Amino acid sequence: MLIYQFSAAAEIGLLVIIRMQRLVLTKSETKLVELFNKAISEKKKEIRSKSIEPHVLGTKSFVRLADEEKKKTGVQPTRGNLYIISRTKKNGSIVNETAAKVIDAPSPFSLKDFLKS
């Protein structure tokens, strides 16, 4: 747990003012930036730990993934296809059991399932 609590808007505003006045940060300003970055990192780590269905895309957006899939296959992928692709690791396994259950569950909107019945 961090001792320092930061207001993101206030700290970013402060850093913008510092950067506008000069391009070189003093040691105390560098320490402020480091503490701010650490606070943000800790908060994001906490948020990621609560995710029950994480994706494996990293920083790649879903739009970029959809575009890459369209270029590969020639067909615009559905949201369901994007879900499966984004939760499948490079080795072919699914990220966790929750995502595997969602992927394996029959969809009432799947044309393939509709044609079977």
N, C-alpha and C positions, 0 to 999 in steps of 0.2 A: 504494500500500500504506500502510495506516495504521500509525502508530507505536504507538498505544494499542490494547491488547487488553482487552476488557471481558468480564466474566462477567455475562451478562444478568440472572440471578437476583439476584446481589449488587447490581448497579447499580439494578435496579428496586426492590429492598428499601430501598436507601439513599434513593431518590427518594420512596418512600412515607413513610418516616420524616420526611424533610424537609418534605413536604407536610402531614403530620399536625401537625407542630409549628407551622408558620406557612404562610401562603399566598403570601408574597413570597419569591422566590429571590434570593440574593446573586449578585454577578457571577461568583464562582468556581463557584457551584452551577449557574448558567445555562450557563457554559462546559462544565461536566461533562455537562449535559443535551445540549448541542450536539454534543459529542464522541461521546456515546453514540448519538445519533440518526444521526450520520455513519457510525459503525461499522456500525450495523444496515443503513443504506442501502447501503453498499458490499457487505456480505455478500449482501443480497437481489439487488443488481445482478449479482453473480457467479453466483448461483444461476439467475437468469433467463437469463443468457447461455448456460447449458448446456442449456436447453430445446430439444429438437429438433422439437417440435410445439407451438408456443405457441398460446394462444387469444387472441381479441380481445375478451373480455368485460370486461376491466378489473377493477373491484371487484365486478361482478355475479356472484352465485353461480349454480351450475348449477341449483339448486332454483328460484331466482327465474326463470331463463330458461325452465325447463320449465313453470312456472306461467303465464308470459306467453304461451308458445306454446299451452298448453291453452286459455287464454282466447280467443286469436286464432282457432284452428282448431276448437276443441271436442273435440279428441282429444289424449290424453296422448302426448307425443313419446317415441320410443324413445331408447335411449342412442346409437344410430347417428345419428339425426336431430339430437340435441343436439351430437354431435361435429361434424357438418357445419355446423350453424348457428354453433357457437362458433369454427370455424376459417375462416369466410367473412367477408371484410371488407365494409364498407358498399357498396363499388363492385362487389361480386360476385366478386372474385378470392379465391383461397385464400391463406392466410398464407405457405406455402412449399411446396417440391416434395415433401417428406416427407408432409405432410398431404394434398397433392393425390393422391399415390399411394395412401394409405390410403382416401381417399374414392372414388377410381376403381376400386379393387380389388373384384372380386365377392365378396360375402359368402355363406358357406355357409348362413347362417341367414336370408337374405332370402327372404321368401315370393314376391316378384316374380320372383327368379331361379329359384326352385323351379318355379313355374308355367310358365316358358318352356321347361323341359326335358321 
